[in-house]
Amino acid sequence: MACPHAQVPQGAREIEDTVRTDFSNTMSYGSYLDLDRLLSAQHPVSVPEHHDELLFIIQHQTSELWLKLMLHELTESRRLMDNDEIGKALKCLARVKHIQKTLTEQWAVLATLTPREYAEFRGFLGSSSGFQSFQYRAVEFILGNKHEGMLKVFESDPDAHKLLSKLLHEPTVYDAFLRALSRAGYAVSAEILERDVSKPWVFQESLVPIYKDIYESDETTWSLYQACEDLVDLEDNFQAWRFRHMRVVQRTIGFKQGTGGSSGVEFLKRALDLTFFPELFAVRTEIGK
């Protein structure tokens, strides 16, 4: 009888006898991940098809997958904070921070697309634009940058409109954290706790001394101290992502108008002024005084 490994080419690694090779009646890697559908979801529209359009599509599709996971984790973090499970909430935020870094690093791949290459298929994109990413808006909403006017962009997409409308009227992660601080005995004002959560967050001076106490007191529960730092990390990471986005757009299309009608680079520059947790940055000036 021939050796079962006799057909292994010289230098090749043998397949272990216990490795499953028949998936006719069981779940495989491809079926679990629904790879048939996932890998057939790239549909270039340029005619003739431009080589670099696949890069452009995959870059944005993978970003949407990461945004989906980020929203999943932020939603769970908010729930855990509502239940005063701060430690578990921080685990979710830690994962979000890693996702943010991955998203920021992804811009380096798109930056390999030269202005000439992009110009050769940009016209085929019509009015589609990253501005229309409902998941990006959902992440901004749950972090506090709410804008009711954005809902109009998604009126033609009932599911996206429903999600954003829901998040618009729900507390943010920051709201959940401030309520947890209140339950922990910190003097967060009723005005803040009962605010209209559909409005964008605005700077609250009364929170600065609370944060000063959290940072300076030896009695501070470590999880609350860490939560403050994790929120600062989230904002820093978000700003790094925005900056890389702006710079990649500038190096690729200069100061042209965006395909969705925005002013392009100038619009993205203004986004760098947005902030989610301004009091956590303002307190830095007060610590040690």
C-alpha positions as CSV (number, residue, x, y, z in Angstrom):
1,M,0.0,0.0,0.0
2,A,1.3,3.4,-0.9
3,C,2.3,5.8,1.8
4,P,-0.6,8.3,2.5
5,H,1.9,11.2,2.2
6,A,3.6,9.9,-1.0
7,Q,2.1,12.6,-3.2
8,V,3.3,15.5,-1.1
9,P,5.7,17.5,-3.3
10,Q,9.3,17.8,-2.1
11,G,9.6,20.7,0.3
12,A,5.9,21.0,0.9
13,R,4.3,20.7,4.3
14,E,2.3,17.6,4.9
15,I,-1.4,18.0,5.7
16,E,-2.1,16.4,9.0
17,D,-4.4,13.4,9.0
18,T,-6.8,15.1,11.4
19,V,-7.3,18.2,9.2
20,R,-10.9,18.2,7.8
21,T,-11.1,18.3,4.0
22,D,-14.7,17.4,3.3
23,F,-17.2,20.2,3.9
24,S,-20.1,18.8,1.9
25,N,-22.2,18.4,5.1
26,T,-20.7,20.8,7.5
27,M,-19.9,24.5,7.9
28,S,-16.7,25.7,6.3
29,Y,-14.7,28.9,6.8
30,G,-16.1,30.4,3.6
31,S,-19.8,29.6,4.4
32,Y,-19.4,30.9,8.0
33,L,-18.1,34.3,6.7
34,D,-20.5,34.3,3.7
35,L,-17.5,34.8,1.4
36,D,-19.4,34.1,-1.8
37,R,-21.5,37.2,-1.1
38,L,-18.7,39.3,0.5
39,L,-16.2,38.8,-2.3
40,S,-18.7,39.4,-5.0
41,A,-19.9,42.7,-3.6
42,Q,-17.3,44.8,-5.5
43,H,-18.8,46.3,-8.6
44,P,-16.6,48.8,-10.4
45,V,-18.6,51.3,-12.5
46,S,-15.9,52.8,-14.6
47,V,-16.0,52.0,-18.4
48,P,-13.6,50.5,-19.3
49,E,-13.0,49.2,-15.8
50,H,-10.1,51.1,-14.2
51,H,-7.5,48.9,-12.4
52,D,-7.5,51.2,-9.3
53,E,-11.2,51.3,-8.7
54,L,-11.2,48.0,-6.9
55,L,-8.8,49.6,-4.3
56,F,-11.2,52.5,-3.9
57,I,-14.2,50.2,-3.4
58,I,-12.5,47.8,-1.0
59,Q,-11.0,50.7,1.1
60,H,-14.5,52.1,1.7
61,Q,-16.2,48.7,2.2
62,T,-13.7,47.6,4.8
63,S,-14.1,51.0,6.6
64,E,-17.8,50.4,6.7
65,L,-17.2,47.0,8.3
66,W,-15.0,48.6,11.0
67,L,-17.6,51.3,11.6
68,K,-20.2,48.6,12.1
69,L,-18.1,47.0,14.8
70,M,-17.2,50.4,16.3
71,L,-20.9,51.3,16.6
72,H,-21.6,47.8,18.1
73,E,-18.9,48.3,20.8
74,L,-20.0,51.9,21.6
75,T,-23.6,50.8,22.0
76,E,-22.6,48.1,24.4
77,S,-20.2,50.5,26.3
78,R,-23.1,52.8,26.8
79,R,-25.3,50.0,28.1
80,L,-22.7,48.9,30.5
81,M,-22.2,52.4,31.8
82,D,-25.9,52.6,32.4
83,N,-25.5,49.5,34.6
84,D,-22.5,50.9,36.4
85,E,-20.3,48.2,34.9
86,I,-17.5,50.6,34.1
87,G,-14.8,48.0,33.9
88,K,-16.6,46.1,31.2
89,A,-17.5,49.3,29.4
90,L,-13.8,50.2,29.3
91,K,-13.1,46.8,27.6
92,C,-15.4,47.9,24.8
93,L,-13.7,51.3,24.5
94,A,-10.3,49.6,24.4
95,R,-11.5,47.7,21.3
96,V,-12.9,50.8,19.7
97,K,-9.5,52.5,20.1
98,H,-7.8,49.7,18.2
99,I,-10.4,49.9,15.5
100,Q,-9.8,53.6,15.2
101,K,-6.0,53.0,14.8
102,T,-6.7,50.5,12.0
103,L,-9.0,52.9,10.2
104,T,-6.4,55.6,10.4
105,E,-3.7,53.4,9.1
106,Q,-5.9,52.3,6.2
107,W,-5.6,55.8,4.7
108,A,-2.0,54.9,3.8
109,V,-3.3,52.3,1.3
110,L,-5.7,54.8,-0.4
111,A,-2.9,57.3,-0.5
112,T,-1.1,55.1,-3.1
113,L,-3.8,56.2,-5.5
114,T,-2.3,59.1,-7.5
115,P,-4.3,62.1,-8.6
116,R,-4.1,61.0,-12.3
117,E,-5.3,57.5,-11.4
118,Y,-8.3,58.7,-9.4
119,A,-9.2,61.3,-12.0
120,E,-9.5,58.5,-14.6
121,F,-12.5,57.0,-12.8
122,R,-13.8,59.7,-10.4
123,G,-16.3,60.9,-12.9
124,F,-18.1,57.6,-12.8
125,L,-18.9,57.9,-9.1
126,G,-21.6,60.4,-9.8
127,S,-22.8,62.1,-6.6
128,S,-21.8,59.2,-4.2
129,S,-19.6,60.3,-1.4
130,G,-18.3,59.2,2.0
131,F,-20.3,62.1,3.3
132,Q,-23.3,59.8,2.9
133,S,-22.0,57.1,5.2
134,F,-24.8,56.6,7.7
135,Q,-22.6,54.5,9.9
136,Y,-20.0,57.2,10.2
137,R,-22.9,59.6,11.2
138,A,-24.2,57.0,13.7
139,V,-20.8,56.9,15.4
140,E,-20.7,60.7,15.5
141,F,-24.2,60.7,17.0
142,I,-23.5,58.2,19.7
143,L,-20.4,60.2,20.7
144,G,-22.2,63.5,20.8
145,N,-21.8,65.3,17.5
146,K,-25.5,65.3,16.7
147,H,-27.0,67.2,13.8
148,E,-30.7,66.7,13.0
149,G,-30.2,68.2,9.6
150,M,-28.1,65.2,8.6
151,L,-31.2,63.0,8.6
152,K,-32.3,64.7,5.4
153,V,-29.4,63.1,3.6
154,F,-30.8,59.6,4.4
155,E,-34.5,60.1,3.6
156,S,-34.1,57.8,0.6
157,D,-32.8,55.1,2.9
158,P,-35.5,54.2,5.4
159,D,-33.3,51.8,7.5
160,A,-30.4,54.3,7.8
161,H,-32.9,57.2,8.5
162,K,-34.5,55.1,11.3
163,L,-31.2,54.2,12.9
164,L,-30.0,57.8,12.9
165,S,-33.3,59.2,14.2
166,K,-33.2,56.6,17.0
167,L,-29.6,57.6,18.0
168,L,-30.4,61.3,17.7
169,H,-33.0,60.9,20.5
170,E,-30.9,58.6,22.7
171,P,-28.3,59.5,25.2
172,T,-24.7,59.4,24.1
173,V,-21.8,57.4,25.6
174,Y,-20.8,60.7,27.3
175,D,-24.3,61.1,28.8
176,A,-24.1,57.6,30.1
177,F,-20.7,58.3,31.7
178,L,-21.9,61.5,33.3
179,R,-24.9,59.7,34.8
180,A,-22.6,57.0,36.1
181,L,-20.5,59.8,37.7
182,S,-23.6,61.2,39.3
183,R,-24.6,57.9,40.8
184,A,-21.1,57.5,42.1
185,G,-21.6,60.7,44.1
186,Y,-20.1,63.4,41.9
187,A,-22.1,66.6,41.7
188,V,-23.2,66.6,38.0
189,S,-25.9,69.2,37.7
190,A,-29.6,68.3,37.0
191,E,-29.4,70.6,34.0
192,I,-26.8,68.3,32.4
193,L,-28.4,65.1,33.5
194,E,-31.8,66.2,32.1
195,R,-30.5,67.9,28.9
196,D,-32.2,67.5,25.5
197,V,-30.0,64.6,24.2
198,S,-31.0,65.3,20.6
199,K,-28.9,68.4,20.7
200,P,-25.1,68.4,20.1
201,W,-23.0,68.6,23.2
202,V,-21.8,72.0,24.2
203,F,-19.1,72.8,26.7
204,Q,-20.2,72.7,30.4
205,E,-18.0,74.7,32.7
206,S,-19.4,73.0,35.8
207,L,-17.9,69.7,34.8
208,V,-14.3,71.0,34.9
209,P,-14.0,71.0,38.7
210,I,-15.5,67.6,38.9
211,Y,-12.9,66.2,36.5
212,K,-10.2,68.1,38.4
213,D,-11.2,66.2,41.5
214,I,-11.2,62.9,39.7
215,Y,-7.7,63.5,38.3
216,E,-6.2,64.9,41.5
217,S,-7.8,62.9,44.3
218,D,-6.1,59.8,45.7
219,E,-9.6,58.5,46.5
220,T,-10.7,58.3,42.9
221,T,-11.9,54.9,41.8
222,W,-9.4,53.8,39.2
223,S,-12.1,52.8,36.6
224,L,-13.5,56.3,36.6
225,Y,-10.0,57.8,36.1
226,Q,-9.4,55.3,33.3
227,A,-12.7,56.1,31.7
228,C,-11.8,59.8,31.5
229,E,-8.5,58.9,29.8
230,D,-10.1,56.4,27.4
231,L,-12.6,59.1,26.3
232,V,-9.7,61.4,25.7
233,D,-8.0,58.7,23.6
234,L,-11.2,58.2,21.6
235,E,-11.3,61.9,20.7
236,D,-7.6,62.0,19.9
237,N,-8.0,59.0,17.6
238,F,-11.0,60.5,15.9
239,Q,-9.1,63.7,15.2
240,A,-6.1,61.7,13.9
241,W,-8.5,59.9,11.5
242,R,-10.1,63.2,10.4
243,F,-6.7,64.7,9.8
244,R,-5.4,61.7,7.7
245,H,-8.7,61.8,5.7
246,M,-8.3,65.5,5.0
247,R,-4.6,65.1,3.9
248,V,-5.3,62.1,1.7
249,V,-8.2,63.9,0.0
250,Q,-5.9,67.0,-0.5
251,R,-3.1,64.9,-2.0
252,T,-5.5,63.1,-4.3
253,I,-7.9,65.8,-5.6
254,G,-6.4,69.1,-4.3
255,F,-9.1,71.6,-3.5
256,K,-11.8,70.3,-5.9
257,Q,-15.4,70.1,-4.8
258,G,-16.3,66.7,-3.3
259,T,-18.4,64.3,-5.4
260,G,-21.3,64.7,-2.9
261,G,-21.3,68.5,-3.3
262,S,-19.2,69.5,-0.2
263,S,-16.3,71.9,-0.5
264,G,-14.0,69.0,-0.1
265,V,-10.8,69.7,1.8
266,E,-12.2,73.0,3.3
267,F,-15.2,71.0,4.7
268,L,-12.9,68.4,6.2
269,K,-10.7,71.1,7.8
270,R,-13.7,72.5,9.6
271,A,-14.4,69.1,11.0
272,L,-11.1,69.3,12.9
273,D,-12.7,71.9,15.1
274,L,-15.4,69.5,16.3
275,T,-15.0,68.0,19.8
276,F,-16.9,65.3,21.8
277,F,-15.6,65.8,25.3
278,P,-14.3,69.4,25.6
279,E,-14.3,69.4,29.5
280,L,-11.8,66.5,29.6
281,F,-9.4,68.7,27.6
282,A,-10.2,71.9,29.5
283,V,-9.4,70.3,32.8
284,R,-5.8,69.9,31.7
285,T,-5.2,73.6,32.2
286,E,-6.6,73.4,35.8
287,I,-4.8,70.3,37.1
288,G,-2.0,71.2,39.5
289,K,-3.2,74.8,40.1
